């Protein structure tokens, strides 16, 4: 089910997060959503403040752990919540950090999706046109060498700077990687990216926290220096990937992927950026409060459980057991699906229709 939707209109970017304890259902739902995006959107007319490689830019599968029954209610509010349909209290059980089984399931789903997208699709009913195959690049546990998403993006020119801070049109246009992929061949699919769709990256791995920190009163060059110093690659915090982007009008922000929030949680990232700003002799007012663009695994599981319970009370056809019960048999998987949109109309259609 759709557990979270994040629409960022300045970036022209929409994030869909699907959650299920049934890998087959999750894979099928993601494939339908991806094909809908590929039919609806055209990369050649896309413009935004965030780099991208394709209409379906990024599909990531993450084991989320599960919800398990907790101790009996000990307070009146807990008892009232349980009696009112909230059910017994539950606790989040994180996925084992070294679980080969959970990552194996996620990687298998990634490969099933990749084969379908790389192979294209025939014309369907309701006026659905045929789709060409899309080049696919694996990363994380979906790739035999465990390469990172950033490695794939770097090889394809994803981090190439745009002079005006915005990315325009399809692959092969100014400031975009070439549509000819012979220098860095895809794992599956054609050797040339279709003009309308670009390429897709598909991976499996631990959950990644997306955390952005707005900046004000500095130019893009200064923001880029701060982002580089904040990132692990630039000598900064472990597990932090950061880049400076033009977000809304003249607003800049440092957009971060936090690969290990145990080593570098959002509060530590904000503190380090504040220290870098001070070291650059800039006023503290340059840094605005940071914000997350995705939910935590526990939040996603709880939201999915609430949606399922609401569907059952309303007579909906909820598939499968409730997430708390399903967790005992199979840890739920969460899938973060990033879909690039071509404009406000495209964003609204995708959000409303899926």
N, C-alpha and C positions, 0 to 999 in steps of 0.2 A: 504494500500500500504506500501511497505518497505520504510520508511523515513530515516532510519539510519542503518548502518552496522559497527560494531566495531570488528576488528579481533586483538587479542593479542596472537601472536604466542608463546612467552615465557611461558605464562600461559596456552597455548593450549585451549583458551577460545574465543568464538565468541558470540557477542551480536547482536540480531536482534531487531529492534524497528519498529513495524507496527502501522499505524495510520489510523483510519477510523471514519466516523460519523455514520456508520451502524454497530451496535453491532453484528448482525448475520453474516455479511461478515467478520468482524474481527475475530470472533470465528472460522469460517470455515477455514480461511487462517492460523490461528495459529495451528489448528488441523492438517492441511496438512503439515505444516512445521515441527511440532513435530514428526509426524509419519515418515516423510522423514529422520529426524535425527536418530530416533530409528532404522530404517532399515539400515541406512548407517554406523552408528558408533557403536563401541563396547567399553564399559567402561573398560573391562579387559585389553585392550592394550593402554589405555590412560595414559599419564604421563605429569605432568605440575607443575608449581609453585603455583597453586591456588587450594585450597580445593574444593571438589565437592561431591555431593550426587548422581548424575545421569547424563546420557547423556543429557536429557532435565532437567537441574538442577533447573531451576527457571522460573516460568511464573508469571509476575506481571501485573495487569490491573490498569491503572491510568486514571481518568478523566483529560483531558487536558484543559478544557475550550473551547474557540472558537475564531474565527476571526470575527470582526464586522466592518461594513463600518465606516470609520473615517470621519473627516471633509474634505471639498473640498480642492484640491491642492492650496497651497499658494505660492509655489516657482516654478520657471521655471523647475527645475529638476523633481519635483513631477508631474507637468503637462506633461512633456515629457514621464515620466515613465508610466503614465496612458494612454497616447495616443499611446504608443508603445506596448500595449498589457499587461502591468502590471496591468491594471484595476485600479479602485479607491483605494486610500490608505485605509489600514485596521489597526485596533488596536486589540491587544490581550485582550480578556476578560477572566481573570482567573476563574477557577471553584469555586463556592461557597465553602468555607472551611467546612461548616457543611451541605452540600447538601446530604440528605438521598437518594434523587432520583438518583443522579449521581452515588453514591457509590452502590446503589442497583442494577443498571444496570451492573456495573463492577463486582459485586459479582455474579450476575446471569450468566454472561459470564464465570466466573471462575468455577462455578459449572457445567455448560454444558461441558466445556473442561475436567474437572476432570472425569465426568462420562464416557466420550468417552475413555480417556486414561486408566482409571482403568479397563475398560471392554475389552481392547485389540482390535484387528481388524482382520478380516478374510483376507485371501489371496486376492489380487486384480489383476487387469490387468497389463500388461507390466512387468510381472515377479515379482510383489510385493508379498513378502512372508507374512504369517500371523504374527501378533504381539501378544505376551502375554500381559496380563494386568499389569499395573505399579502401585505400591503403591503411593497414593497421600496424601499429608499433606496440609491442608488449613491454611492460616494465614490472619491477617488483617481483613477486612470487609467480607471476605469469610468464616471466622471462627466464630462460635457463641460466643466464649469467647474473640474475638479480639486479640488473642495472636500474638506476633511479629514473623517475619521471623527468627530473631536471636534466639528466644526461641526454635523453631523447630530445627534449625541447631545445637544448643547447646545440645539438648536432643539426637540427632543422632550422636554426636561426630564430627561434622563438624570442630570445632575449635581445635580439638586435634592436637598437634604439630607434625610435621614430622621432625625427627632428621636431615635429610639432606636438609630440606627446600623444598622438592618436594613430590608430591603425586603420587603413582604408582598403577595401576591396579584397579580392581573392589572392591566393598564393601566386607568386610570380610578379605581383605589382610592386611598386616602390616600397621599400622597407619590409617586404615579406620574403620568406624563404621561397626558393624556386619550386614550381610544380613538378619539375623533373627530379626524381628521387634516386637516380642511379648512384649518386655519391654516398648515399646513406639509405640502402634498400629497406623497404618495409618487411616485416615478418610474414605478412599475408597480404594478398590483394595486388592491384595493378602497380606498375612501376612509375606511373604518372598520376598525380592527384587530379580528380575531376574538378573542373573550374568552379562548379557550384557548391561542392561539398568539402573539398580539402581532404585532410587525413584525420584519423582518430587514434588516440592513445588509450590503451586498455591495460589496467594493472590490478594487482591484488596485494594487499599489505595491511599493516596496522593503521588505525585511524589517524587522520591528519587534521589538526585544528587550523582553520583559516582565521587569521586575526589581522585586522588592518588598523593602522594608526594615522589619523589625519594630521596634516601639517599646514601651517599658515604662516605667511610672511617670509617665505623662502622660495627660491626658484628651483626649477627641475634639476639643475646641475648639483645644487647643494643637497637636495633630497636624495639624489642618486648616491652621493658620497656617504650620506648617513646610512642609507639602506645597505650599501656594501659593507660598511664597518660593523653593522648589526648582524650580518649573516655569518654563518659558520665558514662559508667559502672565503669571506673577506677577513677572517680572523676573529669573528665575533662569537656569539653564543652557539653552543652545540645544538644541532638539529634544527637550526633556524635558517630558512630560505627567505630572502627578502628582496623586493624590488620597489623602486619609486615609480609611481604612476600619477598621471593627471586624471583626477576623478570627476569633479563637477565644476565646470567653468574654470576658474583659476585655482580651485582647491586641489592640493596634492595629498597623497597619502603613501605610507610605506605599507605595502601589502605583504603579509608574511604567511608562509606555510610552517607550522610548528610540528616537526616530525616526532618530537619527544617532549611532551609537556611535563614529564617528571623532572627532566633536566632544565627545561626552560619554559615555565608556564607563562601565560600572558602578562602577569604582574611583573615578572622578572624582565620580560622583553621591554615593557614600558619603562622600567627603571633604567635599563641599559641604554635605551634610546635617549632618555632624559640626560644621562651622563654624557653621551656623545654630543648632544646639543650644547650642553654646558662647556664641554671641551672645545667646541668650535666657536665659543664666545658669542653664542646666540641666546636670546632671552628665553626663559622657560615657556613663555606664552606661545612659542612656535609649535609646541606639541599639544594636540587636543586629545581627549579621552579615546582610547581604542575601542573597537567593537568586533564581535565575532560574526562571521557570515554563515556559519553552520552550527548545528547543535552538537552536544556531546553524545556519545553512544547511549548513556543512560537516559538522557532526555528523549532521544529518538525512540528507544524501546518503550518508555512510558507513554509517549504520545501515540505510538502505534497501538498500545494496549487500550488507551482511552478511546481511540477511533474504533477499534474492534468492538469494545463494549458498547459504545453508542450505536454501532450498526446492528448489534444483536438486539438491543432494547427496541430499536426502531424497526425490527423485522427485516433488516438487510441480510443479504446473502454473503456473510463473511466467510471466507475460505479458510479451512483448517482450524486447528485448535487455537485458543487464546495464546498470545506470546508467552505468558508466564508458564502455562502448561507445556507448550511446545519446547521451551528451553530445556526441559528435563530430557527430551529425546534428541534434540538437535539444536545447538546454539544458533540463534537467529543471525542471519547475515544482513549487513546494511550495505547499500550501494549508493555511492555519491555520483550522480550523473550530471555533468556540466554540459549544457546545450547553448551554443552561441546563437543569438537571435539577430535578425537583420534590422530591427527597429522597434519603435513602440507598438505598432500594430502586431508585429510578429510576437513580441513578448506577451501581449494580451491574449493572442490566439493560443499560444502554447500553454500559458498558465490556465486559461479558462477551459481548454479542451482536454488537458491531460492532468 
